[in-house]
Amino acid sequence: MINRYWRAVIETMVGFLLALMVATVVSRGGGEAGSGGDAPRLRVSGGAVLLEQASNMVFAAGSDRLPNLTAEDWVSYSDYVVLVTAVSEKALPPTLDDRSRGEGMMVRGVRLKVEDVLWSSSNPDHLPPTEWTRPSMGWTYKGGSADRPMALVDTSRVEVGHAYIMAIDWVEGSCNTGRGEWLGLGAGAVVPADGGVVGAGEYEGAVYGTPDTGTSMADALATETSLRRDQWGNSIGALTDVLSSTTPLPRDRPRAAVGSTCVPD
């Protein structure tokens, strides 16, 4: 039996992830979720090396919580940019509605350890975290158990053992938990960084290695104008230098609301 607090946490995580997703969930091959078949390997260019691709992945498309592609976005909308390692994960049970239907999704709570604070705003709302649990895509839920792994397109799934650069801000507590939480700005503000190299590591459930020759990138970013594309293959220090030299927009911008579903008493 799940106590009220953890039920509220699960509902909040699911609500947040659903707020990012559009209605259609597709496999990488383009079929509807549950249609079967393995997800094909991602195409790569510019020297990025695909080391590993999870099969049977289901991808969800979505919209971002805050602007997050450019260096100006990062320094304007985040409280901190941090280097983290995913140290553990916990599969959370599906919601009562999904269990009643016999299908839906399961969320992971991924525990992140902050290895370094790379950049800080001039007036953050809170001290930087040392660790926190991040709501992340888990699996489709079918027939009473986890079925196929899920990921959001154009961003990292966030998997244990990998390092990431994240631009985060503090969001005040929802009606569910009454507690605030650290959230990323969106897809472009979660960047793999294994071995201290921007772009090396896990992205969309695939694991990439990046050569030492500069700005290699996954083909998925070939047409994107963004900080992560510009810095792909560079050192973390090079990305940090860009952030330090970027002027933020005024800090009186509104905080975006996080999708959640209130749990009645």
C-alpha positions as CSV (number, residue, x, y, z in Angstrom):
1,M,0.0,0.0,0.0
2,I,1.4,3.4,-0.9
3,N,1.0,6.1,1.7
4,R,-0.5,9.5,0.9
5,Y,2.8,11.3,0.5
6,W,4.2,8.9,-2.0
7,R,0.9,8.7,-3.9
8,A,1.1,12.5,-4.2
9,V,4.7,12.4,-5.4
10,I,3.8,9.8,-8.1
11,E,0.8,11.9,-9.3
12,T,3.0,15.0,-9.4
13,M,5.7,13.3,-11.4
14,V,3.2,11.8,-13.9
15,G,1.4,15.1,-14.2
16,F,4.7,16.9,-14.9
17,L,5.8,14.4,-17.5
18,L,2.4,14.4,-19.2
19,A,2.5,18.2,-19.3
20,L,5.6,17.9,-21.4
21,M,4.1,15.3,-23.8
22,V,1.8,15.7,-26.8
23,A,-1.0,13.2,-27.3
24,T,0.8,10.9,-29.8
25,V,3.4,8.5,-28.4
26,V,5.4,6.8,-31.1
27,S,8.2,4.3,-31.5
28,R,11.4,5.6,-33.2
29,G,10.3,3.7,-36.3
30,G,7.1,5.8,-36.4
31,G,4.6,3.2,-35.3
32,E,2.2,3.7,-32.5
33,A,3.3,2.7,-29.0
34,G,2.7,-1.0,-28.5
35,S,2.8,-1.8,-32.2
36,G,5.9,-3.9,-31.8
37,G,9.3,-3.9,-33.5
38,D,12.7,-2.6,-32.4
39,A,13.7,1.1,-32.5
40,P,16.3,1.5,-35.3
41,R,19.7,2.9,-34.5
42,L,20.0,6.6,-34.7
43,R,21.9,8.1,-37.6
44,V,25.0,10.0,-36.7
45,S,27.3,12.5,-38.5
46,G,30.2,14.8,-37.8
47,G,32.2,12.1,-36.0
48,A,29.8,11.2,-33.2
49,V,30.1,7.5,-32.5
50,L,27.0,5.5,-31.5
51,L,28.2,2.9,-28.9
52,E,24.9,1.5,-27.7
53,Q,21.2,1.8,-28.6
54,A,18.4,0.4,-26.5
55,S,16.0,-1.7,-28.5
56,N,12.2,-1.5,-28.4
57,M,12.3,2.1,-27.1
58,V,9.0,4.1,-27.1
59,F,9.5,7.8,-27.7
60,A,7.2,10.7,-26.7
61,A,7.2,14.1,-28.2
62,G,6.6,17.2,-26.0
63,S,6.9,20.9,-25.4
64,D,9.3,22.6,-23.1
65,R,8.6,24.2,-19.7
66,L,10.9,27.2,-20.3
67,P,13.2,28.5,-23.1
68,N,16.3,26.3,-23.0
69,L,18.3,26.2,-26.3
70,T,20.7,29.1,-26.1
71,A,23.2,30.3,-23.6
72,E,21.0,33.3,-23.0
73,D,18.1,31.0,-22.2
74,W,20.2,29.1,-19.7
75,V,21.5,32.1,-17.8
76,S,18.1,33.9,-17.9
77,Y,15.8,31.1,-16.8
78,S,17.9,28.9,-14.5
79,D,19.1,29.3,-11.0
80,Y,22.1,27.0,-11.5
81,V,23.8,25.0,-14.2
82,V,25.2,21.9,-12.6
83,L,27.2,18.8,-13.5
84,V,25.4,15.7,-12.1
85,T,25.8,12.0,-12.0
86,A,22.8,9.7,-12.0
87,V,23.5,7.4,-9.1
88,S,20.3,5.4,-8.6
89,E,16.7,5.0,-9.8
90,K,13.4,3.8,-8.4
91,A,10.5,2.5,-10.5
92,L,7.3,4.2,-9.2
93,P,4.0,2.3,-9.5
94,P,1.5,3.5,-12.1
95,T,-1.3,5.8,-11.1
96,L,-4.6,4.4,-9.9
97,D,-6.2,5.4,-13.2
98,D,-3.6,3.5,-15.3
99,R,-3.9,0.4,-13.1
100,S,-7.7,0.5,-13.6
101,R,-7.3,0.7,-17.4
102,G,-4.5,-1.9,-17.4
103,E,-2.2,0.4,-19.5
104,G,-0.4,3.7,-19.3
105,M,3.0,4.6,-18.1
106,M,5.4,4.2,-15.2
107,V,7.7,6.9,-14.0
108,R,11.3,6.6,-12.7
109,G,12.6,8.7,-9.8
110,V,16.3,9.1,-10.7
111,R,18.6,10.2,-7.9
112,L,21.1,12.8,-9.1
113,K,24.3,13.7,-7.3
114,V,25.7,17.2,-8.0
115,E,29.4,16.9,-8.8
116,D,29.9,20.6,-9.5
117,V,28.1,23.9,-9.8
118,L,29.2,25.3,-13.2
119,W,27.2,28.6,-13.2
120,S,25.0,30.4,-10.7
121,S,22.5,33.3,-11.2
122,S,23.2,36.5,-9.3
123,N,20.0,36.0,-7.2
124,P,19.0,32.4,-6.9
125,D,16.0,31.5,-4.8
126,H,17.8,28.7,-2.9
127,L,21.3,27.3,-2.3
128,P,22.3,24.8,-5.0
129,P,21.2,21.2,-4.3
130,T,23.8,18.5,-3.5
131,E,21.4,15.8,-4.7
132,W,17.8,15.5,-5.7
133,T,15.4,13.0,-7.3
134,R,14.3,13.8,-10.8
135,P,11.1,12.6,-12.4
136,S,12.1,10.8,-15.6
137,M,10.4,8.7,-18.3
138,G,10.3,5.0,-17.3
139,W,8.2,2.4,-19.2
140,T,4.9,1.9,-20.8
141,Y,2.6,0.0,-18.5
142,K,0.6,-2.9,-19.9
143,G,-1.0,-6.0,-18.4
144,G,0.0,-5.2,-14.9
145,S,3.7,-4.6,-15.4
146,A,6.4,-2.5,-17.1
147,D,6.4,-3.2,-20.8
148,R,8.7,-1.1,-23.1
149,P,11.2,1.6,-22.0
150,M,10.2,5.2,-22.7
151,A,12.1,8.4,-23.6
152,L,11.4,11.9,-24.7
153,V,12.7,12.8,-28.1
154,D,15.5,15.4,-28.4
155,T,16.9,14.9,-24.9
156,S,18.5,12.4,-22.6
157,R,16.4,9.8,-20.8
158,V,18.8,10.2,-17.8
159,E,20.2,6.8,-16.9
160,V,22.2,5.5,-14.0
161,G,26.0,5.7,-14.3
162,H,26.0,8.6,-16.8
163,A,26.9,12.3,-16.3
164,Y,24.9,15.3,-17.4
165,I,25.0,19.0,-17.5
166,M,21.6,20.5,-16.4
167,A,20.2,24.0,-16.3
168,I,17.8,23.9,-13.3
169,D,15.5,26.3,-11.4
170,W,13.5,26.0,-8.2
171,V,9.7,25.6,-8.5
172,E,7.6,26.1,-5.5
173,G,5.5,23.3,-4.1
174,S,2.5,21.9,-5.8
175,C,-0.9,21.2,-4.2
176,N,0.2,17.5,-4.0
177,T,3.4,17.5,-2.0
178,G,3.6,21.0,-0.6
179,R,7.3,20.9,-1.3
180,G,9.3,22.7,-3.9
181,E,11.5,20.9,-6.4
182,W,14.4,21.4,-8.8
183,L,13.4,21.1,-12.4
184,G,15.2,21.4,-15.7
185,L,14.2,24.1,-18.2
186,G,13.5,21.6,-21.0
187,A,15.0,19.2,-23.5
188,G,17.9,21.4,-24.6
189,A,19.1,22.0,-21.0
190,V,19.9,18.4,-20.3
191,V,23.2,17.5,-22.0
192,P,25.3,14.3,-21.7
193,A,28.8,14.9,-20.3
194,D,30.5,11.5,-19.7
195,G,34.3,11.9,-19.1
196,G,34.0,15.7,-19.0
197,V,33.1,15.9,-22.7
198,V,30.0,17.8,-23.8
199,G,27.8,15.4,-25.8
200,A,29.5,12.1,-24.7
201,G,27.1,9.8,-23.0
202,E,23.4,8.9,-23.0
203,Y,21.0,10.7,-25.3
204,E,17.5,9.4,-26.2
205,G,18.4,6.1,-24.6
206,A,21.5,5.7,-26.9
207,V,25.1,6.0,-25.6
208,Y,27.4,8.1,-27.7
209,G,31.2,8.5,-27.6
210,T,32.7,11.7,-28.9
211,P,36.2,11.9,-30.5
212,D,38.7,14.5,-29.3
213,T,38.6,16.5,-32.5
214,G,36.1,19.2,-31.5
215,T,32.5,19.8,-32.3
216,S,31.1,16.4,-33.3
217,M,27.4,15.9,-32.7
218,A,24.5,13.5,-33.1
219,D,22.7,13.8,-36.4
220,A,19.6,14.7,-34.5
221,L,21.1,18.1,-33.7
222,A,22.4,18.9,-37.2
223,T,19.8,21.5,-37.9
224,E,19.4,22.9,-34.4
225,T,20.7,26.3,-33.3
226,S,21.6,25.8,-29.7
227,L,24.2,25.9,-27.0
228,R,24.5,22.1,-26.9
229,R,25.1,21.8,-30.6
230,D,27.7,24.6,-30.6
231,Q,29.5,23.0,-27.7
232,W,29.1,19.3,-28.6
233,G,32.5,17.6,-28.3
234,N,34.1,20.5,-26.3
235,S,35.2,20.4,-22.7
236,I,32.8,21.3,-19.8
237,G,35.1,24.2,-19.1
238,A,34.5,25.6,-22.6
239,L,30.7,25.5,-22.1
240,T,31.1,27.2,-18.7
241,D,33.2,30.0,-20.2
242,V,30.3,30.7,-22.7
243,L,27.8,30.9,-19.8
244,S,30.0,33.2,-17.8
245,S,30.3,35.6,-20.7
246,T,26.6,35.7,-21.5
247,T,24.4,38.5,-20.2
248,P,21.0,37.2,-18.8
249,L,17.6,38.8,-19.6
250,P,16.0,40.6,-16.6
251,R,15.1,38.2,-13.8
252,D,11.5,39.4,-13.4
253,R,10.3,36.8,-16.0
254,P,7.3,34.7,-14.9
255,R,7.9,31.2,-13.5
256,A,6.2,28.6,-15.7
257,A,3.6,26.4,-13.9
258,V,4.2,22.7,-13.6
259,G,1.5,20.3,-14.7
260,S,0.2,18.3,-11.8
261,T,-3.0,16.7,-10.6
262,C,-4.3,17.5,-7.1
263,V,-4.9,14.4,-4.9
264,P,-8.1,15.0,-2.9
265,D,-8.1,14.4,0.8
